[in-house]
Amino acid sequence: MALSRGLRFCQRVFSWIPVLIITSVVLWSYYAYVFELCLCKYAVFIVLAYLLVFHVCFVMFSWTYWKSIFTPPASPCKKFQLSYSDKERYELEERPDAQKQILAEIAKKLPIFSRAQSGAIRFCDRCQVLKPDRCHHCSVCETCVLKMDHHCPWVNNCVGFSNYKFFLLFLSYSMVYCVFIAATVFQYFLKFWGGDLNNGPAKFHVLFLMFVALMFFVSLMFLFSYHCWLVSKNRSTLEAFSAPVFVGGPDRNGFNVGMHRNLEQVFGENRRLWLLPIFTGQGNGHYFPLKSLNESHNPLLANDEMWEESDEGSDEGSIGEHFFVSSPLESFLKMFNCLVLSLVPYYHLVVRSNTSADQQ
């Protein structure tokens, strides 16, 4: 017991190393750009303009990075936990088929449409909850995460429903930060290769600023492009790797309700807040509208009144917003798709090495 606790403590300590690396690089870039470059090389008016834009980029980057790290992953509410009687009945039942039947009866009162690969209701034995649609268990965070995308070591946090917008903004502002540094340092980078730059610490700072900014920009560009493609298709990284299963079988586009509505699910309807790291997503992560549902095979519509009755007097708020969207798939840029899809296998390998998720 003591050994396992010690290993967990070491794991938690070492998990902050990637965050410390990113923080160290950013702090060094701040020192190199402000004190070694701007305050020594540029004229006064140019310095003021550059420092103003630089600090805007730096603040937005830091803000989004902070929100991505310290926003706790959202977990299923109490409605998806087994009651004492249901839990006792489930644990006393030894037959797997009977246990599946018990979970199916409980799920009739909940807006759950996805299934395990076997066709059974998805249930987490460790958290003792029925998994809402798009919810997965992360063994690193040791909890079920709503709309889990992946566990990112660079933010030491699960990227999911509660912070996916922050993660996307973090990637975008990181690219802007890198592009601005590379663009303003480029002229001194040319002087370095031409031998026109005076020897001193600034010479090496200019060299490394250029290389680091370009290196991070290229890697971030591919990652950001892939996640833009995921948002346009309303998929998570886990769903792109393994298609969600419904009553009718697997369907990668099961949650795709059109590009415009897909964007609004992540960023909200108020476009003025899209670029700010403020949560504006739709819903609360327990229910997501499906691409198309017929009333004949829609268990939520069949039990609509039961769900509304069970929701009365609850402190968790409304989970099932009963609206269903059936719209044709909006076309996406073919060239962009080809570029991003070519990166999917590589990205999946990285995610699989850093994420241990229960996809039952």
C-alpha positions as CSV (number, residue, x, y, z in Angstrom):
1,M,0.0,0.0,0.0
2,A,2.8,2.4,1.0
3,L,4.7,1.5,-2.2
4,S,1.7,2.2,-4.4
5,R,1.1,5.5,-2.7
6,G,4.8,6.4,-3.2
7,L,4.6,5.5,-6.9
8,R,1.5,7.6,-7.4
9,F,3.2,10.5,-5.7
10,C,6.2,10.2,-8.0
11,Q,3.9,9.9,-11.0
12,R,2.1,13.1,-10.0
13,V,5.4,15.0,-9.5
14,F,6.9,13.8,-12.8
15,S,3.6,14.6,-14.6
16,W,4.4,18.3,-14.1
17,I,7.7,18.1,-15.9
18,P,6.3,18.9,-19.4
19,V,4.4,21.9,-18.0
20,L,7.6,23.1,-16.4
21,I,9.4,22.7,-19.7
22,I,6.9,24.8,-21.5
23,T,6.8,27.4,-18.8
24,S,10.6,27.6,-18.8
25,V,10.8,28.1,-22.5
26,V,8.1,30.8,-22.5
27,L,9.8,32.7,-19.6
28,W,13.1,32.5,-21.4
29,S,11.5,33.8,-24.7
30,Y,10.0,36.7,-22.7
31,Y,13.4,37.6,-21.3
32,A,15.2,37.2,-24.6
33,Y,12.7,39.1,-26.6
34,V,12.0,42.0,-24.2
35,F,15.4,42.6,-22.6
36,E,18.0,41.2,-25.0
37,L,16.3,42.3,-28.3
38,C,13.7,45.0,-28.0
39,L,15.4,47.2,-25.3
40,C,18.7,46.9,-27.0
41,K,18.1,46.8,-30.8
42,Y,15.0,48.7,-31.8
43,A,14.2,52.4,-31.9
44,V,11.9,53.8,-29.2
45,F,8.7,54.0,-31.3
46,I,9.3,50.5,-32.8
47,V,10.0,49.1,-29.3
48,L,6.7,50.5,-27.9
49,A,4.7,49.0,-30.8
50,Y,6.4,45.7,-30.7
51,L,6.2,45.4,-26.9
52,L,2.5,46.3,-27.0
53,V,1.7,43.5,-29.4
54,F,4.0,41.1,-27.8
55,H,2.5,41.5,-24.4
56,V,-1.0,41.1,-25.8
57,C,0.1,37.8,-27.3
58,F,1.9,36.8,-24.1
59,V,-1.1,37.5,-21.9
60,M,-3.5,35.6,-24.1
61,F,-1.2,32.7,-24.3
62,S,-0.6,32.6,-20.5
63,W,-4.3,33.0,-19.8
64,T,-5.4,30.1,-22.1
65,Y,-2.6,27.9,-20.9
66,W,-3.5,28.5,-17.3
67,K,-7.2,27.7,-18.0
68,S,-6.2,24.5,-19.9
69,I,-4.1,23.3,-17.0
70,F,-6.3,24.3,-14.0
71,T,-9.8,23.8,-15.3
72,P,-10.9,20.5,-13.6
73,P,-12.3,17.9,-16.0
74,A,-16.1,17.6,-15.8
75,S,-17.5,14.3,-14.4
76,P,-21.0,12.7,-14.7
77,C,-23.5,14.1,-12.3
78,K,-25.4,12.1,-9.6
79,K,-28.2,11.2,-12.0
80,F,-25.8,8.8,-13.7
81,Q,-24.7,7.1,-10.5
82,L,-26.4,3.9,-9.4
83,S,-28.8,4.3,-6.5
84,Y,-28.1,2.2,-3.4
85,S,-30.8,-0.3,-4.3
86,D,-29.7,-0.6,-8.0
87,K,-26.1,-0.9,-7.0
88,E,-26.9,-3.7,-4.5
89,R,-29.0,-5.5,-7.1
90,Y,-26.2,-5.1,-9.7
91,E,-23.5,-6.4,-7.4
92,L,-25.5,-9.4,-6.2
93,E,-26.3,-10.5,-9.7
94,E,-23.6,-12.8,-11.0
95,R,-24.8,-13.4,-14.5
96,P,-23.4,-10.9,-17.0
97,D,-26.5,-10.9,-19.1
98,A,-28.7,-10.1,-16.1
99,Q,-26.3,-7.3,-15.2
100,K,-26.6,-5.8,-18.7
101,Q,-30.4,-6.0,-18.4
102,I,-30.3,-4.1,-15.1
103,L,-28.1,-1.4,-16.6
104,A,-30.4,-1.2,-19.6
105,E,-33.5,-0.7,-17.4
106,I,-31.7,2.1,-15.5
107,A,-30.5,3.8,-18.7
108,K,-34.1,4.1,-20.0
109,K,-34.5,7.1,-17.7
110,L,-31.4,8.8,-19.0
111,P,-30.4,10.4,-22.3
112,I,-27.9,7.7,-23.3
113,F,-27.6,6.6,-26.9
114,S,-24.1,5.2,-27.3
115,R,-23.2,1.6,-26.5
116,A,-20.2,-0.5,-25.8
117,Q,-18.8,-2.6,-28.6
118,S,-20.8,-5.5,-27.3
119,G,-24.0,-3.4,-27.6
120,A,-24.4,-3.1,-23.8
121,I,-24.9,0.1,-21.8
122,R,-21.5,1.6,-21.0
123,F,-20.8,1.3,-17.3
124,C,-17.6,2.3,-15.4
125,D,-16.8,-0.2,-12.7
126,R,-14.2,2.1,-11.1
127,C,-16.5,5.2,-10.8
128,Q,-19.7,3.2,-10.5
129,V,-21.6,5.4,-13.0
130,L,-23.4,4.9,-16.3
131,K,-21.3,6.7,-18.9
132,P,-23.1,9.5,-20.7
133,D,-22.5,9.8,-24.4
134,R,-18.9,10.7,-25.3
135,C,-17.8,10.1,-21.7
136,H,-14.7,7.9,-21.0
137,H,-12.6,7.0,-18.0
138,C,-9.1,8.4,-17.7
139,S,-6.8,6.2,-15.7
140,V,-4.3,9.2,-15.3
141,C,-7.0,11.5,-13.7
142,E,-8.7,8.5,-12.2
143,T,-12.2,9.7,-13.1
144,C,-14.7,9.6,-15.9
145,V,-14.5,12.7,-18.1
146,L,-17.4,14.2,-20.0
147,K,-16.7,14.4,-23.7
148,M,-13.2,13.3,-23.2
149,D,-10.8,14.1,-26.1
150,H,-7.5,13.0,-24.7
151,H,-5.1,13.3,-21.7
152,C,-2.5,15.9,-22.6
153,P,0.8,15.7,-20.8
154,W,1.7,19.3,-21.9
155,V,-1.1,20.7,-19.8
156,N,-1.1,17.8,-17.3
157,N,-4.9,17.6,-17.6
158,C,-7.6,15.8,-19.4
159,V,-8.9,17.8,-22.4
160,G,-12.7,17.4,-22.4
161,F,-16.0,19.2,-22.3
162,S,-15.0,21.7,-19.6
163,N,-11.7,22.9,-21.2
164,Y,-11.7,21.9,-24.8
165,K,-12.3,25.5,-25.9
166,F,-9.5,26.7,-23.7
167,F,-7.2,24.0,-25.3
168,L,-8.0,25.2,-28.8
169,L,-7.4,28.8,-27.9
170,F,-4.2,27.8,-26.2
171,L,-3.0,26.2,-29.5
172,S,-4.1,29.2,-31.6
173,Y,-2.5,31.8,-29.3
174,S,0.7,29.7,-29.1
175,M,0.9,29.9,-32.9
176,V,0.3,33.6,-32.9
177,Y,3.0,34.1,-30.2
178,C,5.5,32.1,-32.3
179,V,4.7,33.8,-35.6
180,F,5.0,37.3,-34.0
181,I,8.4,36.4,-32.5
182,A,9.7,34.8,-35.7
183,A,8.5,37.7,-37.9
184,T,10.1,40.4,-35.7
185,V,13.3,38.6,-35.1
186,F,13.8,37.6,-38.7
187,Q,15.8,40.7,-39.7
188,Y,18.3,40.1,-36.9
189,F,18.5,36.4,-37.8
190,L,19.6,37.5,-41.3
191,K,22.2,39.8,-39.8
192,F,23.5,36.9,-37.7
193,W,24.1,34.8,-40.8
194,G,25.6,37.7,-42.6
195,G,28.0,38.4,-39.8
196,D,26.6,41.9,-39.2
197,L,25.4,41.2,-35.7
198,N,27.7,42.2,-32.8
199,N,29.0,39.4,-30.6
200,G,27.3,39.1,-27.3
201,P,24.5,37.3,-25.5
202,A,21.9,38.9,-27.8
203,K,23.4,37.1,-30.7
204,F,22.6,33.7,-29.3
205,H,19.2,34.7,-28.0
206,V,18.3,35.8,-31.5
207,L,19.4,32.6,-33.0
208,F,17.6,30.4,-30.6
209,L,14.4,32.5,-30.6
210,M,14.1,32.0,-34.3
211,F,14.7,28.3,-34.3
212,V,12.4,27.6,-31.2
213,A,9.6,29.8,-32.6
214,L,9.6,28.1,-36.0
215,M,9.9,24.6,-34.5
216,F,7.0,25.1,-32.1
217,F,4.9,26.8,-34.8
218,V,5.2,23.9,-37.3
219,S,4.3,21.3,-34.7
220,L,1.4,23.5,-33.3
221,M,0.1,24.2,-36.8
222,F,-0.4,20.5,-37.5
223,L,-2.0,19.8,-34.2
224,F,-4.3,22.8,-34.4
225,S,-5.3,21.9,-38.0
226,Y,-6.2,18.4,-36.8
227,H,-8.4,19.7,-34.0
228,C,-10.1,22.2,-36.3
229,W,-11.0,19.3,-38.5
230,L,-12.3,17.4,-35.5
231,V,-14.4,20.4,-34.4
232,S,-15.9,20.7,-37.9
233,K,-16.9,17.0,-37.8
234,N,-17.9,17.1,-34.1
235,R,-15.6,14.3,-33.1
236,S,-13.2,13.9,-30.2
237,T,-9.7,12.4,-30.7
238,L,-11.0,9.1,-29.1
239,E,-14.0,9.1,-31.5
240,A,-11.8,9.7,-34.5
241,F,-9.7,6.7,-33.4
242,S,-12.7,4.5,-32.5
243,A,-16.1,5.4,-33.8
244,P,-18.9,5.7,-31.2
245,V,-21.3,2.8,-31.2
246,F,-25.1,3.3,-31.3
247,V,-28.0,0.9,-31.4
248,G,-27.7,0.8,-35.2
249,G,-23.9,0.2,-35.1
250,P,-20.8,2.3,-35.2
251,D,-21.1,5.8,-36.7
252,R,-18.2,8.3,-36.9
253,N,-20.6,11.0,-37.8
254,G,-23.2,10.2,-35.2
255,F,-22.8,13.6,-33.5
256,N,-22.2,15.7,-36.6
257,V,-25.0,18.2,-36.9
258,G,-23.4,20.5,-39.4
259,M,-20.3,22.7,-39.2
260,H,-22.1,25.8,-37.8
261,R,-23.8,23.9,-35.0
262,N,-20.7,21.9,-34.3
263,L,-18.8,25.2,-33.8
264,E,-21.5,26.5,-31.5
265,Q,-21.3,23.4,-29.3
266,V,-17.7,24.2,-28.5
267,F,-17.6,28.0,-28.7
268,G,-21.3,29.0,-28.0
269,E,-23.6,31.3,-29.9
270,N,-22.0,34.6,-28.8
271,R,-19.2,35.1,-31.3
272,R,-17.8,38.1,-29.3
273,L,-16.6,35.6,-26.7
274,W,-15.2,33.0,-29.1
275,L,-11.6,34.3,-28.7
276,L,-11.7,34.7,-24.9
277,P,-10.9,31.7,-22.6
278,I,-14.4,31.9,-21.0
279,F,-16.6,28.9,-21.0
280,T,-19.4,29.5,-23.6
281,G,-20.1,25.9,-24.8
282,Q,-23.6,24.6,-25.1
283,G,-25.1,22.2,-22.6
284,N,-23.4,20.6,-19.7
285,G,-21.7,17.6,-21.3
286,H,-24.2,14.9,-20.5
287,Y,-26.3,15.0,-23.7
288,F,-25.4,15.9,-27.3
289,P,-27.8,16.2,-30.2
290,L,-27.5,13.4,-32.8
291,K,-27.2,13.7,-36.5
292,S,-30.6,12.1,-37.1
293,L,-33.0,10.2,-34.9
294,N,-36.3,8.6,-35.7
295,E,-39.0,8.5,-33.0
296,S,-39.5,4.8,-33.7
297,H,-36.1,3.9,-32.3
298,N,-35.5,6.9,-30.0
299,P,-35.5,5.8,-26.3
300,L,-35.3,9.3,-25.1
301,L,-38.5,10.4,-26.8
302,A,-40.2,7.3,-25.6
303,N,-39.3,8.1,-22.0
304,D,-39.4,11.9,-22.3
305,E,-41.9,12.3,-19.5
306,M,-40.0,10.0,-17.1
307,W,-36.8,12.0,-17.7
308,E,-38.5,15.3,-17.0
309,E,-40.2,14.0,-13.8
310,S,-36.9,12.6,-12.5
311,D,-35.3,16.0,-13.2
312,E,-37.7,18.0,-11.0
313,G,-36.2,19.1,-7.7
314,S,-32.6,18.3,-8.8
315,D,-29.8,20.7,-8.1
316,E,-27.9,19.5,-11.1
317,G,-29.9,21.5,-13.6
318,S,-31.4,20.4,-16.9
319,I,-29.4,17.7,-18.6
320,G,-31.7,16.6,-21.4
321,E,-32.5,19.5,-23.8
322,H,-34.9,17.7,-26.1
323,F,-34.0,18.9,-29.5
324,F,-32.9,16.9,-32.4
325,V,-31.2,18.2,-35.5
326,S,-31.3,16.4,-38.8
327,S,-29.3,18.3,-41.4
328,P,-27.1,17.2,-44.4
329,L,-23.4,17.0,-43.8
330,E,-21.7,20.3,-44.8
331,S,-18.8,19.9,-47.2
332,F,-15.4,20.6,-46.0
333,L,-12.3,21.7,-47.9
334,K,-10.9,18.6,-49.6
335,M,-7.3,19.8,-49.7
336,F,-7.5,20.6,-46.0
337,N,-9.0,17.2,-45.3
338,C,-6.2,15.4,-47.1
339,L,-3.6,17.4,-45.2
340,V,-5.1,16.7,-41.8
341,L,-6.0,13.1,-42.5
342,S,-2.5,12.4,-43.4
343,L,-1.5,13.4,-39.9
344,V,-4.1,11.3,-38.1
345,P,-2.1,8.0,-37.8
346,Y,0.9,9.9,-36.2
347,Y,-1.3,11.9,-33.9
348,H,-3.1,8.7,-32.7
349,L,0.2,7.1,-31.9
350,V,1.1,10.1,-29.7
351,V,-2.3,10.1,-28.0
352,R,-2.3,6.3,-27.3
353,S,1.1,6.6,-25.7
354,N,0.0,9.4,-23.4
355,T,-3.6,8.4,-22.7
356,S,-5.1,5.4,-21.1
357,A,-8.9,5.6,-21.5
358,D,-11.6,3.0,-21.0
359,Q,-13.6,3.0,-24.2
360,Q,-16.1,0.4,-23.2
